[in-house]
Every structure is written in C-alpha cells, then in structure tokens.
Amino acid sequence: MKSISEKNINELKDLIVHTQKPLIITHYNPDGDAMGSSLAFYHYLVKKGKEPIIITPNDYPDFLHWLPGNDKVIVYKRNSGTVLNAIKEADAIFALDFNDPARTEGLEKYLAEAPGKKVLIDHHPEPEDFADIVISDTQYSSTAEMIYHVIESLGDLDLIDNVIAECLYTGIMTDTGSFNYNSSNPYTYIVVSKLIDLGINKDKIHGNIYDNYSSDRMRLLGYCLNKKMEIFPEYHTAFIAITKKELKDFNFAPGDSEGFVNYPLSIKGIRFTAIFIEKDKQVKISFRSKGEFPANKFAEDHFNGGGHKNASGGYSNDSYEDTLKKFRELLPKYINELKDGM
C-alpha cells in the first residue's frame, strides 16, 4: 500500500494540534462507509482533546443508527441553521468519502466560503481541487480503510479502541459488499485483522447492517426481482428499475434499496447490472460489474457519474422512461466488452 506523503502527514498533524472545533462532513445520502469513516474520525478527534462537530447533508438509513456516536450527528435537512453556523465557525473542515463538493448537494457554496482549512480524505478517483490538504488514493477499499492508515501514519494507532474499530469495520465491510468487490488489496485484510484483534464482534456488526431491514424493504426486494428485473443475456446485463409510485407503495425509506443492484450479478453469465430509481427531479442510478468491464467509465460517459471500476453511480435528468430507453440502446455498443472474460 502506498504510504501517505510525509508532507501531508506533517501538515495534517499540525492542523489537528491547532484546531479546536473541527467539522466533519460527508456526502449526500450517506452510506456505511460515509458514516463509518466519519464517526471513526469523530471519536479519534475527541480522543485528541478536540470538540468536533459531525454533519450530514441529509438523513441516512436506520440500519446505521446503531453506530457509536450516531446521536452526535447533525443533519442539515433538519437543522439547517445549526449546520451553516458550524461550517462558518469551524477552524478546520474534514471532507470524508467524497471527491467533489457538489456531492453535498446544497452545502458546496457554504463550504467554499468557509474560512476553515479544508482536508479531503477519500478513495474515489479524480478529486476536484477544493481542499488545502488532499489525501486521496483509489488503492483503498474504502475511506474507512484510509482513516485507519491516516491514524496509523499520525502515530496514533494506540488511540483506536473498540468503538473506533466498529466504525471502521462497518465502513470497510459495506463499501466492499462484504468483501465481494473493491477488496483485492492484501492491506484491506491486514486492517480488518487488526480491527478484529481489538475485540470487535464482526458477526454482530454484520447483523446490525444486513439483518436489520423492515418488512417493507423485503417486500420491495421480492417485487423488484419478480416484476422489475430485465435480463439481456446477449449483453450479459440485467437491471432493476423502480418508479416513484412503487417506492411510495412500499413505504420506501432511505437505504431500503441498498444492495439491490448486486442481486442480478448472481445470475449465470451476468457481468453488468444497474438499478434505476425515479426521484422527483432525476433518476438515480447505481452500477455494478464483474471482471474488467469498467462500470465507472460507463457511468461517467453516459450518466453524469463515476466511482470505482466495479461499483459506481450516476444520475439522469431525462424522464424515467427515456433513461431506461437510453440504457437499453447503449448495450449493443458494448457487446464485445461485456462478452470479454466470460
């Protein structure tokens, strides 16, 4: 694993020494890695004698609310005044698990105007130029894994206790789909072994995340697999698409579609999957792939997105119907790439 530059570590160490009220922010629709890495870093800064504030642009799934420190998170959509004051008053801002301020969907203007020094810690490719200290590396499975390495590089491994370890393991586990993708680097498993050595109960964490859904979510999953999945065997592709009305019919809550995009990959011969979710003003999309097919390049070229080679996302401003039509019409152009490696 490539080490973090000595210059970055020295600058970060100096910043942490001199900051008193740092702010931690992650991306819109926070997932397990966003919350796991943010809360782990929150607890670390507390141990360093700081008074950190942790914010999210909007709510995140209930199955992440068990994480230690969840009660300290301030949600912008419910506490806009408090959050905007915190951004303005922060003497340092740590941007975790996103590479573009636009991913905060509404807070980018305030972040740009904030006087506090900004630090980016993220594992997504091609970060925007908005931070004073940039720690960015796509070799890492997750931002949570990066946080472990940052703390290690700062010489503070002794500060990682069971609480921080639980948060870090959650981030690594969820951003690799329980180690099914983005997890080929041996360093990932070295970190996981260190976290387990600290006494975390990985089975409990797995249960808290994956065995903690509502009955509505299970019914929605069954409905999607039975009624809403389209399969294109000639293109080794399958997708699921859900309308706003269907979300309402199943009492959709944030996080209910988590992991749906992975299910079609279990079908023999399928290498590329997608899920399309109709929102008020756009269609949100997630992509997954096997092998060498670059889901991130596909998302970037056609759906305003990006991410990792085998796990990426994007969106469409076209109608739900036109978005699906566009996706279907694109598949023949990729027939050779999708066939390779079968």
Secondary structure as the mmCIF struct_conf table of DSSP 4:
data_model
#
loop_
_struct_conf.conf_type_id
_struct_conf.id
_struct_conf.beg_label_comp_id
_struct_conf.beg_label_asym_id
_struct_conf.beg_label_seq_id
_struct_conf.end_label_comp_id
_struct_conf.end_label_asym_id
_struct_conf.end_label_seq_id
HELX_LH_PP_P HELX_LH_PP_P1 LYS A 2 SER A 5
HELX_RH_AL_P HELX_RH_AL_P1 GLU A 6 HIS A 18
BEND BEND1 GLN A 20 LYS A 21
STRN STRN1 PRO A 22 ILE A 25
BEND BEND2 TYR A 28 ASN A 29
HELX_RH_AL_P HELX_RH_AL_P2 GLY A 32 LYS A 47
TURN_TY1_P TURN_TY1_P1 LYS A 48 GLY A 49
STRN STRN2 ILE A 53 THR A 56
BEND BEND3 PRO A 57 ASN A 58
HELX_RH_3T_P HELX_RH_3T_P1 ASP A 62 LEU A 64
TURN_TY1_P TURN_TY1_P2 HIS A 65 TRP A 66
BEND BEND4 LEU A 67 LEU A 67
TURN_TY1_P TURN_TY1_P3 PRO A 68 GLY A 69
HELX_RH_3T_P HELX_RH_3T_P2 ASN A 70 LYS A 72
STRN STRN3 VAL A 73 VAL A 75
TURN_TY1_P TURN_TY1_P4 TYR A 76 ARG A 78
HELX_RH_AL_P HELX_RH_AL_P3 SER A 80 GLU A 89
BEND BEND5 ASP A 91 ASP A 91
STRN STRN4 ALA A 92 LEU A 96
BEND BEND6 ASP A 97 ASP A 97
BEND BEND7 ASN A 99 ASP A 100
HELX_RH_3T_P HELX_RH_3T_P3 PRO A 101 THR A 104
BEND BEND8 GLU A 105 GLY A 106
HELX_RH_AL_P HELX_RH_AL_P4 GLU A 108 GLU A 113
BEND BEND9 GLY A 116 GLY A 116
STRN STRN5 LYS A 117 ASP A 122
BEND BEND10 HIS A 124 GLU A 126
BEND BEND11 ASP A 129 ASP A 129
BEND BEND12 ASP A 132 ASP A 132
STRN STRN6 ILE A 133 SER A 136
TURN_TY1_P TURN_TY1_P5 THR A 138 GLN A 139
BEND BEND13 TYR A 140 SER A 141
HELX_RH_AL_P HELX_RH_AL_P5 THR A 143 SER A 153
TURN_TY1_P TURN_TY1_P6 LEU A 154 GLY A 155
HELX_RH_3T_P HELX_RH_3T_P4 LEU A 157 LEU A 159
HELX_RH_AL_P HELX_RH_AL_P6 ASN A 162 ASP A 175
TURN_TY1_P TURN_TY1_P7 THR A 176 ASN A 180
BEND BEND14 TYR A 181 ASN A 182
HELX_RH_AL_P HELX_RH_AL_P7 PRO A 186 ASP A 197
TURN_TY1_P TURN_TY1_P8 LEU A 198 GLY A 199
HELX_RH_AL_P HELX_RH_AL_P8 LYS A 202 TYR A 210
BEND BEND15 ASP A 211 ASP A 211
HELX_RH_AL_P HELX_RH_AL_P9 SER A 215 LYS A 227
BEND BEND16 LYS A 228 LYS A 228
STRN STRN7 MET A 229 PHE A 232
HELX_RH_3T_P HELX_RH_3T_P5 PRO A 233 TYR A 235
TURN_TY1_P TURN_TY1_P9 HIS A 236 HIS A 236
STRN STRN8 THR A 237 ILE A 242
HELX_RH_AL_P HELX_RH_AL_P10 LYS A 244 ASP A 249
TURN_TY1_P TURN_TY1_P10 PHE A 250 ASN A 251
TURN_TY1_P TURN_TY1_P11 PRO A 254 GLY A 259
HELX_RH_3T_P HELX_RH_3T_P6 PHE A 260 SER A 266
BEND BEND17 ILE A 267 ILE A 267
TURN_TY1_P TURN_TY1_P12 LYS A 268 GLY A 269
STRN STRN9 PHE A 272 GLU A 278
BEND BEND18 ASP A 280 GLN A 282
STRN STRN10 VAL A 283 SER A 289
TURN_TY1_P TURN_TY1_P13 GLY A 291 GLU A 292
HELX_RH_AL_P HELX_RH_AL_P11 ALA A 295 HIS A 302
BEND BEND19 PHE A 303 ASN A 304
STRN STRN11 GLY A 306 GLY A 307
BEND BEND20 LYS A 309 ASN A 310
STRN STRN12 ALA A 311 SER A 316
BEND BEND21 ASP A 318 ASP A 318
HELX_RH_AL_P HELX_RH_AL_P12 TYR A 320 LEU A 330
HELX_RH_3T_P HELX_RH_3T_P7 LEU A 331 TYR A 334
HELX_RH_AL_P HELX_RH_AL_P13 ILE A 335 LYS A 339
TURN_TY1_P TURN_TY1_P14 ASP A 340 GLY A 341
#
